[in-house]
Amino acid sequence: MSKVKCAVCANETASMCKIKKVKIKLNKKRLCEAYIYDEAKVKAKQVIPTIKFGYKEQEEHRKKMKEELKALKDLMKQQPQDGTARSLGLLKEATEESRIIQPGDPKFVMPSGDQKHPLTGDLSRFVTTANKEE
């Protein structure tokens, strides 16, 4: 009699042994006289494809990545001289139709004609009914 695992035994169902009528751990090795090998419970092993990546290739890849990062950092440090939106490439060129309306454009209109309150307009027309005493 040798040690067996209950995971591949025909007498095991839902972590219970039909013979002993107790709950069991499936992968624990134990001595059992009622053990019956069930081939349907054995899972087929899958071959996982692997890629060999040697030390030399790793070092080459690391050096290449460091060079690319250094080049990117150098590009980020270079800023245009005037720092305007047009030089940064944020505005479209004059040939294309731009959706950004700037002051001086014929499409530019202020929300209100009131110069004292340009965004909301004159709010004096609203009168409160609340008592000042409370």
C-alpha positions as CSV (number, residue, x, y, z in Angstrom):
1,M,0.0,0.0,0.0
2,S,1.4,3.4,-1.0
3,K,0.5,7.0,-0.5
4,V,-2.1,8.4,-2.9
5,K,-3.8,11.7,-3.6
6,C,-7.6,11.9,-3.3
7,A,-7.9,14.4,-6.2
8,V,-7.7,11.5,-8.7
9,C,-9.7,8.9,-6.7
10,A,-13.1,7.7,-8.0
11,N,-14.4,7.7,-4.4
12,E,-14.1,11.5,-4.0
13,T,-16.9,13.9,-4.8
14,A,-16.9,17.6,-3.8
15,S,-14.1,17.1,-1.3
16,M,-15.9,14.3,0.4
17,C,-14.8,10.6,0.6
18,K,-17.7,8.2,-0.2
19,I,-15.9,5.4,1.7
20,K,-14.8,7.2,4.9
21,K,-17.7,9.8,4.8
22,V,-15.5,12.7,5.9
23,K,-14.4,15.9,4.3
24,I,-10.9,15.6,2.8
25,K,-8.1,17.7,1.3
26,L,-7.7,16.7,-2.3
27,N,-3.9,17.1,-2.7
28,K,-2.9,15.6,0.6
29,K,-1.0,12.3,0.3
30,R,-2.4,9.5,2.5
31,L,-2.6,5.8,2.8
32,C,-5.9,4.4,1.5
33,E,-7.0,0.9,0.8
34,A,-10.2,1.9,-1.1
35,Y,-8.3,4.1,-3.6
36,I,-9.5,3.7,-7.3
37,Y,-7.6,5.7,-9.9
38,D,-10.0,7.8,-12.1
39,E,-8.3,8.9,-15.3
40,A,-11.2,11.4,-16.1
41,K,-10.1,13.6,-13.1
42,V,-6.6,14.0,-14.4
43,K,-6.1,17.3,-16.2
44,A,-4.0,17.4,-19.3
45,K,-0.9,19.5,-18.9
46,Q,-0.7,22.5,-21.3
47,V,2.5,23.5,-23.0
48,I,3.1,27.2,-22.5
49,P,5.1,28.8,-25.3
50,T,8.3,30.5,-24.0
51,I,10.7,32.9,-25.6
52,K,14.4,32.7,-24.8
53,F,15.8,36.1,-24.0
54,G,19.5,35.8,-23.1
55,Y,21.6,38.2,-21.0
56,K,23.2,39.8,-24.1
57,E,19.8,40.6,-25.6
58,Q,18.6,42.0,-22.3
59,E,21.5,44.3,-22.0
60,E,21.2,45.5,-25.6
61,H,17.5,46.2,-25.0
62,R,18.2,48.0,-21.7
63,K,20.8,50.3,-23.4
64,K,18.5,51.0,-26.3
65,M,15.6,52.0,-23.9
66,K,18.0,54.3,-21.9
67,E,19.1,56.0,-25.1
68,E,15.5,56.5,-26.2
69,L,14.5,57.9,-22.8
70,K,17.5,60.3,-22.9
71,A,16.5,61.5,-26.3
72,L,12.9,62.1,-25.1
73,K,14.2,64.0,-22.1
74,D,16.4,66.2,-24.3
75,L,13.4,67.0,-26.5
76,M,11.3,67.9,-23.5
77,K,14.0,70.3,-22.3
78,Q,14.0,72.2,-25.6
79,Q,11.3,74.8,-25.4
80,P,10.4,77.4,-28.1
81,Q,11.8,80.8,-27.5
82,D,8.6,82.8,-27.3
83,G,6.4,80.1,-25.7
84,T,3.2,81.1,-27.5
85,A,0.5,78.7,-28.2
86,R,1.1,78.9,-32.0
87,S,4.8,78.0,-31.5
88,L,3.9,75.1,-29.2
89,G,1.6,73.8,-32.0
90,L,-1.6,74.2,-29.9
91,L,-3.2,76.5,-32.5
92,K,-4.1,75.5,-36.0
93,E,-2.4,77.4,-38.8
94,A,-4.2,80.4,-40.4
95,T,-5.0,78.3,-43.5
96,E,-7.2,75.9,-41.5
97,E,-10.5,77.0,-39.9
98,S,-9.7,77.5,-36.2
99,R,-12.4,76.9,-33.6
100,I,-10.6,79.2,-31.1
101,I,-12.1,82.7,-31.2
102,Q,-9.8,85.4,-30.1
103,P,-10.6,89.1,-29.3
104,G,-10.5,91.1,-32.5
105,D,-12.1,88.4,-34.6
106,P,-15.5,89.3,-36.2
107,K,-17.0,86.3,-34.5
108,F,-16.0,87.5,-31.0
109,V,-18.9,88.7,-28.9
110,M,-19.1,89.4,-25.2
111,P,-21.9,87.7,-23.4
112,S,-23.5,91.0,-22.3
113,G,-23.3,94.5,-23.6
114,D,-23.0,95.9,-20.0
115,Q,-19.4,96.9,-19.5
116,K,-19.9,97.1,-15.7
117,H,-21.0,93.5,-15.5
118,P,-19.6,91.8,-18.6
119,L,-20.3,88.2,-17.7
120,T,-23.6,88.3,-15.8
121,G,-25.2,91.5,-16.8
122,D,-26.8,94.0,-14.4
123,L,-28.3,92.1,-11.5
124,S,-30.0,95.1,-9.9
125,R,-33.3,94.1,-11.6
126,F,-33.6,91.2,-9.1
127,V,-35.3,92.3,-5.9
128,T,-35.2,90.3,-2.7
129,T,-38.3,89.7,-0.5
130,A,-36.2,88.6,2.5
131,N,-36.2,90.7,5.7
132,K,-33.0,92.3,6.6
133,E,-33.7,91.9,10.3
134,E,-33.7,88.1,10.2
